[in-house]
């Protein structure tokens, strides 16, 4: 197996959502929220992403894994509008968002976090969260001089931001500058800020990077709670123990292509996935004298 433990059993509704999905690359899903068609992106002649078709099931946790240079972050950038494909389209609940700018995609309900946190260090923690609230009337130049038109909305924004800080254990840091937060606290701040925008899909790019193991478990519990809120979660992560422990579905990339997708147990035992991480000679090198194969599955973390 990959890692020291297997995934937790998903809730009945999440399990039912995956029952009819074939465990093959590009398989159709029962209720896809995000669909990719003919995605291709190259840099200087090197193909970074080449995905003919991919569907992300609504309301579950989907992980993207793969070895270093597999194209995971490039795919994230394409989906969130921070990069454009050379060819192809992608759709959020049927709406083509291929050529949309990142802020418009975020307003539609697809938001992301970054591997390197983007806290605004010289703003208070509470203000970092409030910035993500959409359609704030007080930000419009013709309404700003009329407090009566936006004051009630501002109170609701304050209440929601405070509730999110409480949820993520940052309430005691409310009025501190974000620059005083630790690395782990900044990760939590990004979670809170992402939820402030009331997304439908949240994309997490290596949310556990640089975080100590104890906080990693806390962050994973928060990831699971997002699905409980009705969100769809798509994330890239290195630690296979965490991936196997939280994912309902896993997509494996190698050299820009989807080489496997399915439930954690299926992907963990896929020979193409094992070879992508460990090399094509791994099986041969681990034959014993009788010709029997030893356990050939990776056991811990893998680099992006």
C-alpha positions as CSV (number, residue, x, y, z in Angstrom):
1,X,0.0,0.0,0.0
2,X,1.0,3.7,-0.3
3,X,1.6,5.1,3.2
4,X,0.8,3.6,6.6
5,X,-3.0,3.8,6.5
6,X,-5.9,3.7,4.1
7,X,-8.6,6.2,3.4
8,X,-11.5,6.7,5.7
9,X,-14.8,5.4,4.5
10,X,-16.7,8.3,2.8
11,X,-20.3,9.2,3.9
12,X,-23.1,7.3,2.2
13,X,-23.9,10.2,-0.1
14,X,-20.3,10.6,-1.2
15,X,-19.9,6.8,-1.7
16,X,-23.1,6.7,-3.8
17,X,-21.7,9.6,-6.0
18,X,-18.8,7.3,-7.0
19,X,-20.5,4.0,-7.4
20,X,-21.1,4.3,-11.1
21,X,-17.8,6.0,-12.0
22,X,-15.4,3.8,-13.9
23,X,-11.9,3.8,-12.5
24,X,-10.2,4.7,-15.8
25,X,-8.6,7.9,-17.0
26,X,-11.2,10.4,-18.3
27,X,-14.1,8.4,-16.9
28,X,-17.5,10.1,-16.8
29,X,-18.9,11.0,-13.4
30,X,-22.5,10.9,-12.2
31,X,-22.6,14.6,-11.4
32,X,-19.5,16.4,-12.6
33,X,-19.0,20.0,-11.4
34,X,-15.7,20.6,-13.4
35,X,-15.0,19.2,-16.9
36,X,-11.9,19.4,-18.9
37,X,-11.9,18.8,-22.7
38,X,-8.7,18.6,-24.8
39,X,-6.5,20.5,-22.5
40,X,-2.9,21.0,-23.7
41,X,-0.2,23.3,-22.5
42,X,3.4,23.4,-23.5
43,X,6.4,25.5,-22.6
44,X,9.2,25.9,-25.1
45,X,8.2,22.7,-26.9
46,X,7.9,20.7,-23.7
47,X,4.3,19.5,-23.0
48,X,3.4,20.2,-19.4
49,X,-0.3,19.2,-19.6
50,X,-2.0,16.9,-22.1
51,X,-5.4,15.9,-20.8
52,X,-8.0,14.8,-23.5
53,X,-10.9,14.5,-21.0
54,X,-11.3,14.8,-17.2
55,X,-14.3,15.1,-14.9
56,X,-14.4,16.1,-11.3
57,X,-17.3,14.7,-9.3
58,X,-19.3,17.2,-7.3
59,X,-19.4,17.1,-3.5
60,X,-16.3,14.8,-2.9
61,X,-12.6,15.2,-2.2
62,X,-10.4,14.6,-5.2
63,X,-6.6,14.5,-4.9
64,X,-4.2,15.1,-7.7
65,X,-0.9,13.2,-7.3
66,X,2.2,12.6,-9.5
67,X,5.9,12.7,-9.5
68,X,8.0,15.8,-9.8
69,X,7.2,17.7,-13.1
70,X,4.0,15.8,-13.7
71,X,2.1,19.0,-14.4
72,X,-0.1,19.2,-11.3
73,X,0.4,22.9,-10.5
74,X,0.2,23.8,-14.2
75,X,-3.2,22.1,-14.4
76,X,-4.2,24.0,-11.3
77,X,-3.1,27.3,-12.9
78,X,-5.1,26.4,-16.1
79,X,-8.3,25.6,-14.2
80,X,-8.1,28.7,-12.0
81,X,-7.4,31.1,-14.9
82,X,-3.8,32.0,-13.9
83,X,-2.6,30.4,-17.2
84,X,-4.3,29.7,-20.5
85,X,-4.2,26.3,-22.4
86,X,-2.8,26.2,-25.9
87,X,-5.8,24.1,-26.8
88,X,-9.0,22.9,-25.2
89,X,-11.7,24.1,-22.8
90,X,-12.9,23.6,-19.3
91,X,-16.4,24.0,-17.8
92,X,-17.7,24.8,-14.4
93,X,-21.2,23.3,-14.1
94,X,-21.6,23.5,-17.8
95,X,-20.3,27.1,-18.3
96,X,-17.2,27.5,-20.4
97,X,-14.6,29.4,-18.3
98,X,-11.6,28.7,-20.4
99,X,-10.8,32.3,-21.2
100,X,-12.0,33.9,-18.0
101,X,-9.7,35.9,-15.8
102,X,-9.0,34.5,-12.3
103,X,-11.2,37.0,-10.4
104,X,-14.2,36.2,-12.6
105,X,-13.7,32.5,-12.1
106,X,-13.5,33.1,-8.4
107,X,-16.7,35.1,-8.5
108,X,-18.4,32.2,-10.2
109,X,-17.4,29.9,-7.4
110,X,-14.1,28.3,-8.1
111,X,-11.3,29.6,-5.7
112,X,-7.8,28.4,-5.0
113,X,-5.1,28.6,-2.4
114,X,-1.4,28.7,-3.2
115,X,1.6,26.6,-2.3
116,X,3.2,29.7,-0.9
117,X,0.7,31.6,1.2
118,X,-0.4,35.0,0.1
119,X,-1.3,36.8,3.3
120,X,-1.2,40.6,3.2
121,X,1.3,41.1,6.0
122,X,0.5,44.7,6.8
123,X,-3.2,44.2,7.1
124,X,-4.9,42.8,10.2
125,X,-6.0,39.2,10.1
126,X,-9.7,40.1,10.1
127,X,-9.1,42.5,7.2
128,X,-7.4,39.7,5.2
129,X,-10.5,37.6,5.5
130,X,-13.0,40.4,4.8
131,X,-11.2,41.3,1.6
132,X,-12.5,38.0,0.0
133,X,-16.2,38.9,0.5
134,X,-17.8,39.5,-2.9
135,X,-20.1,42.3,-4.1
136,X,-19.4,44.7,-1.2
137,X,-21.6,47.8,-1.9
138,X,-19.3,50.0,0.1
139,X,-16.5,49.5,-2.4
140,X,-18.5,51.2,-5.2
141,X,-17.4,54.8,-5.6
142,X,-21.0,56.1,-6.0
143,X,-22.2,54.3,-2.8
144,X,-19.2,54.8,-0.5
145,X,-20.4,58.2,0.6
146,X,-23.8,56.7,1.6
147,X,-23.2,54.5,4.7
148,X,-26.9,53.7,5.0
149,X,-26.6,51.7,1.7
150,X,-23.9,49.4,2.9
151,X,-23.7,49.4,6.7
152,X,-25.9,46.4,7.2
153,X,-24.0,44.4,4.7
154,X,-20.7,45.4,6.4
155,X,-22.0,44.0,9.7
156,X,-22.9,40.7,8.0
157,X,-19.4,40.6,6.5
158,X,-17.8,41.2,9.9
159,X,-19.9,38.5,11.5
160,X,-19.0,35.9,8.8
161,X,-15.3,36.8,9.0
162,X,-15.3,36.5,12.8
163,X,-17.1,33.1,12.5
164,X,-14.5,31.8,10.1
165,X,-11.6,33.0,12.3
166,X,-13.3,31.2,15.2
167,X,-13.7,28.0,13.1
168,X,-10.0,28.0,12.1
169,X,-8.7,28.8,15.6
170,X,-7.5,32.3,14.7
171,X,-10.0,34.4,16.7
172,X,-7.3,35.4,19.2
173,X,-5.2,36.8,16.3
174,X,-8.1,38.9,14.9
175,X,-6.5,42.3,15.3
176,X,-2.9,41.3,14.8
177,X,-1.0,42.0,11.6
178,X,-1.1,39.0,9.3
179,X,2.7,39.2,9.0
180,X,3.0,38.0,12.7
181,X,1.3,34.7,11.9
182,X,3.3,31.5,11.8
183,X,3.4,29.4,8.6
184,X,0.7,27.1,9.8
185,X,-1.5,29.9,10.9
186,X,-1.1,31.5,7.4
187,X,-2.4,28.3,5.9
188,X,-5.4,28.5,8.2
189,X,-5.9,32.1,7.2
190,X,-6.0,31.1,3.5
191,X,-8.6,28.5,4.3
192,X,-10.7,31.1,6.0
193,X,-10.2,33.7,3.2
194,X,-11.2,31.1,0.6
195,X,-14.4,30.3,2.4
196,X,-15.2,34.0,2.8
197,X,-15.8,34.1,-0.9
198,X,-18.5,31.4,-0.6
199,X,-17.1,29.1,-3.3
200,X,-18.6,26.0,-4.8
201,X,-15.2,24.4,-5.6
202,X,-12.1,25.0,-3.6
203,X,-8.7,24.1,-5.0
204,X,-5.8,23.6,-2.5
205,X,-2.3,23.6,-3.8
206,X,-0.1,21.7,-1.4
207,X,-1.9,22.8,1.8
208,X,0.4,20.8,4.0
209,X,3.7,22.1,2.6
210,X,6.0,23.2,5.4
211,X,3.5,22.3,8.1
212,X,4.4,20.1,11.1
213,X,2.7,16.7,11.3
214,X,0.3,17.7,14.2
215,X,-1.0,20.7,12.3
216,X,-1.3,18.6,9.1
217,X,-3.9,16.4,10.8
218,X,-5.8,19.5,11.9
219,X,-5.7,20.9,8.4
220,X,-7.0,17.6,7.0
221,X,-9.9,17.6,9.4
222,X,-10.7,21.1,8.0
223,X,-10.5,19.8,4.5
224,X,-13.0,17.0,5.3
225,X,-15.3,19.6,6.9
226,X,-15.4,21.6,3.7
227,X,-17.2,18.7,2.0
228,X,-19.6,18.7,4.9
229,X,-20.4,22.3,4.0
230,X,-21.4,21.1,0.5
231,X,-18.2,22.1,-1.3
232,X,-16.2,20.2,-3.8
233,X,-12.5,19.9,-2.9
234,X,-9.7,19.4,-5.4
235,X,-6.2,19.4,-4.0
236,X,-2.5,18.6,-4.7
237,X,-0.5,17.0,-1.9
238,X,2.8,15.2,-1.4
239,X,2.2,13.2,1.7
240,X,0.6,9.9,0.6
241,X,-0.6,9.1,4.2
242,X,-2.7,12.2,4.1
243,X,-3.8,11.7,0.6
244,X,-5.0,8.2,1.3
245,X,-6.5,9.2,4.6
246,X,-8.8,11.9,3.2
247,X,-9.4,11.4,-0.5
248,X,-12.6,9.9,-2.1
249,X,-11.0,9.9,-5.5
250,X,-7.5,10.2,-6.8
251,X,-6.1,11.4,-10.2
252,X,-2.5,10.5,-11.0
253,X,-0.5,12.6,-13.5
254,X,2.8,11.7,-15.1
255,X,4.4,13.8,-17.9
256,X,1.3,15.9,-18.1
257,X,-1.0,12.9,-18.8
258,X,-3.6,11.3,-16.6
259,X,-2.3,7.7,-16.2
260,X,-4.7,6.6,-13.6
261,X,-7.8,7.6,-11.6
262,X,-10.0,5.9,-9.1
263,X,-10.6,5.2,-5.5
264,X,-7.5,5.3,-3.3
265,X,-7.1,1.5,-3.1
266,X,-7.3,1.2,-6.8
267,X,-4.8,3.9,-7.6
268,X,-2.4,2.7,-4.9
269,X,-2.1,-0.7,-6.5
270,X,-1.9,0.5,-10.1
271,X,1.4,-0.6,-11.7
272,X,1.6,2.6,-13.9
273,X,1.4,4.7,-10.7
274,X,4.1,2.7,-9.0
275,X,6.4,2.9,-12.0
276,X,5.8,6.7,-12.4
277,X,7.0,7.2,-8.9
278,X,9.7,4.5,-8.7
279,X,10.9,3.9,-12.3
280,X,10.3,1.2,-14.8
281,X,13.2,-0.9,-13.4
282,X,11.9,-1.0,-9.9
283,X,10.0,-4.3,-10.3
284,X,12.9,-6.0,-11.9
285,X,15.4,-4.8,-9.3
286,X,13.1,-6.2,-6.5
287,X,12.6,-9.7,-7.9
288,X,13.9,-12.2,-5.4
289,X,15.9,-15.3,-6.3
290,X,12.7,-17.3,-6.9
291,X,11.4,-14.7,-9.3
292,X,8.6,-13.5,-7.0
293,X,7.9,-9.8,-6.7
294,X,8.4,-8.0,-3.4
295,X,6.1,-5.2,-2.2
296,X,6.7,-2.5,-4.8
297,X,4.5,0.3,-3.6
298,X,5.8,3.6,-2.3
299,X,5.6,4.0,1.4
300,X,5.9,7.7,2.3
301,X,6.1,11.1,0.8
302,X,6.7,11.8,-2.9
303,X,8.0,15.0,-4.4
304,X,5.9,17.1,-6.7
